[in-house]
C-alpha cells in the first residue's frame, strides 16, 4: 500500500461499535458484520489507518473489578442512567490473552477483517499492553515469577498497590500494574521486566500480533523504560523496546509501532525505534489556549514532529467538544491536524460528541450530532486528502506586527505546505480577541506574479501581487479563534 508521509488514523471503540450495529440489526454481530460500505466511507474521508481498540480476550476477574468499584459505577450511571449489567464488560486493557475476544469474533475473523481493510487500501492497528496483564491471565498460574511480588508489609501498608492471589503452590502477594504517580490499577497485575523471561515472552506476543495486523498502539509504553521501571519498582532491567522492535522487524520490516507516552519521554522512545509517539504536550498547550507555547512547540526538530501523533481526543482524554468551546475547537483542530505528524481522530469526534465512554463499558450513550462541527470536519478532512498535506514539505512561518505598538501578532500561528505543485498557507489567530499581523510568504518565485489566495475552509478569496506577499507579507486581520487555509496559486502578470 502507498503510505503517505503524514497519514490519518481513525480510532474505533470496537465493542461499542459492534453493540451499536447489533442494536440496529437485532442480532449478535462480529467483525465480519462491519459493513464494507462503512470501511469505504473511511477511505473516502482520507483515512489510512483503522485502530480497533479493545479487541483482545479479557476475563471475569477484570469484569468483576469493573462492576464493583463504586466510584467507577457512579460514573457509569451518570453516563448511562439505564445502565445494565451486560454494559459492563471489563477494561479492554486487562488482557488475559492476545487472541480475539469471543464476543468480537472467532480468531480468523481478525484476519478476514484485516484483509478487507487491505482491499480498501487501509491498514490495521491493534492494542498491545506491555506493562501488565489481567489478574486471571494464564501466566499468573503457570509463571508467577513473571510478576512483581510484594510482602505482607507491602500489602498492609499499600493495599491499593498489592493484592493476595491464590496460586497452585499457595498464596502470594502480587503488585497491581501502576505508574509511579498514581495508585495501582485494581484489575491488573504488574509484569516484572527485570526477569529476562518476561521480556522474551512479551516479545513473542508482539511477534504473534504482527502476523495479524500492520501496527500496534503500545499502551503506556514509557512504563517499561529502564529508568521509569526502576523508579516505580526499584528493580533494574535491560532495555525492552529496541530488542522487541528489532526482533519483530526481522519478519515484518514495515510493521509500525506507536507509543502512548508522557513525561517528555517521546524523543527517548523515538530513538528506541518507535515510528510514532503521542504528542500530549501539543494537546495540553492547545487546551490551555495560548498561542506562544503552541508556536514554540512547533519549532521542534522536524524529524521529531514527523513522528508525533497529533490529537484533540482519544479514549483516554475528554471529548474535544466538551473541553474546547466551538470556536476554539475549530481553531485547535486546524493547528493540530494541519501540522506534520500522524493525524489521530476518535470515533464520535466528527459529530461533536461530548460524553466519553469508559474503557470498562461496551455501550455508549446516544447523542445528537452538532451540524456545525460536522461541517467543519468535512472541510478539514477535505484538506487532509490533498497531496500537499499528506506528502508535502512543511515550514513554520514568522508572524510580524501589523504596525508599531500592536502586539496582537503574538496570537498568530502560521505555516506553509508545498508539494506536488501545490502550495498552502495555514494561519490561525489562536487568541480570544481579533488581531492583525503580516506573514511573509517563503516562496521567492512569487516575485513579479499575480497571486490568488482561496480559503479552503471559508469564503475568503484574495488577489495579491507577489512582491507584497514576500515583504511585508500577507496581511491578516482575523477575529479571535479565526483561521484560514489558503490555497496559493500564482501566474505571470
Secondary structure, 3 states (H helix, E strand, C coil): CCCCCCCEEEEEEHHHHHHHHHHHHCCCCCHHHCCHHHHHHHHHCCCCEEEEECCEEECHHHHHHHHHCHHHHHHHHHHCCCCCHHHECCCCCCEEEEEECCCCCCHHHHHHHHHHHHHHCCEEEEEECCCEECCCCHHHHHCHHHECECCHHHHHHCCCCEEEEEECCEEEEEECECCCCCCCECCCEEECCCCHHHHHHHHHHHHHHHCCCCEEEECCHHHHCHHHHHHHHCCCCCCCHHHHHHHHHHHCCCCEEEECCCCCCHHHHHHCCCCEEECHHHHHHHHHCCHHHHHHHCCCCHHHHHCEEECCCCCCCCCHHHHCCHHHHHHHHHHHHHCCCEEEEECCCCCCCCCCCCCCECCCCCCCCCHHHHHHHHHHHHHHCCHHHHHCEEEEECCEECCCCCHHHHHEEEEEEEECCEEEEEEEECCCCCEEEEECCCCHHHCCEEEEEEECCCCCEEEEEHHHHHHHHEEEEECCCCEEEEEEEEEEC
